[in-house]
Amino acid sequence: MFADDDGDNFGFGATFGHRQGGLRMRQRQFSRYYSAYPVAAHPGNKADANYGGKIFMPASALEELSRLEIVYPMLFKLENDEAATSKRTHCGVLEFTAEEGRVYLPQWMMETLALSPGAPVKVINVALLHGSLVKLQPQSTDFLDISDHRAVLENALRRFSALTVGDIVTIEYNNREYRIAVLETKPSPSAINIVETDLSVDFAAPLGYVEPSVRAPSGASNNSMAVDGNNSRPSSSIAKDIRQKEEAAKSEISSTRFAAFRGSGFRLSSSNKDKADAPMPAPRSYASIPDNDAPATETSRMGAGQDQPVPLDLPIGTLFFGYDFVPPPGSELDDNIDKEVDKFKGKGQVLRQRRKR
């Protein structure tokens, strides 16, 4: 006979009892009161046990349980009789390392049973049916960020021995805590044993999750209109205008892009004298020519009434190496800039004179 949350039958005489005088005797039940404390108060620093469903019990409990020849795995029902409404949950045991008279519970169990540190809790050994199905509900939409829910739950549920309907358990993944509510269990409608069993998991929509709305086909034509100033035009027309502007900007950049090695070559021989005498074309300053190819004036390069030049508005991909040098009128540089300088008119000198024959 299996223990049920609504029944008082905890004996296993039908299968596990002892014969005495030809009669099968019912096994005695383990039922004790302990002072409940959170796992954080355990002297052995067992913080990882907060993300599981097992408790710490004293060594004396192990001695008594071994004499009773209970069914393994050891499962217990925890009850808080002092609460306004009787609260209960089910758990396994992780270690028998607690001090005498104490049990250490995960924090979510303390909250489920509405226990404060040091409050009494009743611990009763039970046997539960192996579960076949459990339905869970994440308590936040953050659970949807996990890529592989199956692997995460499979690893997290290894720390649990039983699941009880109505509990909100806490698991940990990637240094984050996730709270999950147990909505339904099968075959038992109240609690199941999940140790060494094939368990199917079903999910309900997380709290706060909103289904994405599906737009009606009739509204698609209205959504394809975009507002441009005070005029309404189809979004395809606006995209065409933007594409034309981009093409125009690209063509302007390619036409004004700097091209290296545009000059002509010169030789030291006199055969290219005419070419050498020809004046060199002045280099073009892209910074001094605006977009409309009009000559830039000093006023355009200088802000009106300002002592400092205004920032240059250069096309994309254009390099600016400074303005053309213009000497002030009447200066020596201005007088000599147009004078032709004769090149290679010196005469050579030798260190040794030739002998005349």
Sequence and secondary structure as in RCSB ss.txt:
>XXXX:A:sequence
MFADDDGDNFGFGATFGHRQGGLRMRQRQFSRYYSAYPVAAHPGNKADANYGGKIFMPASALEELSRLEIVYPML
FKLENDEAATSKRTHCGVLEFTAEEGRVYLPQWMMETLALSPGAPVKVINVALLHGSLVKLQPQSTDFLDISDHR
AVLENALRRFSALTVGDIVTIEYNNREYRIAVLETKPSPSAINIVETDLSVDFAAPLGYVEPSVRAPSGASNNSM
AVDGNNSRPSSSIAKDIRQKEEAAKSEISSTRFAAFRGSGFRLSSSNKDKADAPMPAPRSYASIPDNDAPATETS
RMGAGQDQPVPLDLPIGTLFFGYDFVPPPGSELDDNIDKEVDKFKGKGQVLRQRRKR
>XXXX:A:secstr
    TT      HHHH EEETTEEE     EEEEEEEEGGG TT  GGGGGSSEEEEEHHHHHHHHHHT  SS E
EEEEETTSSS EEEEEEEEEEEE TTEEEE HHHHHHTT  TT EEEEEEE   B SEEEEEESSGGGGG S HH
HHHHHHGGG SEEETT EEEEEETTEEEEEEEEEEESSSSEEE TTS  EEEE   TT        GGGHHHHTE
EEETTEEEEHHHHHHHHHHHHHHHHHHHHHS   S  S    SSGGGHHHHHS       GGGS TT     HHH
HB TT SSB      TT           TTSHHHHHSSS    S      SS     
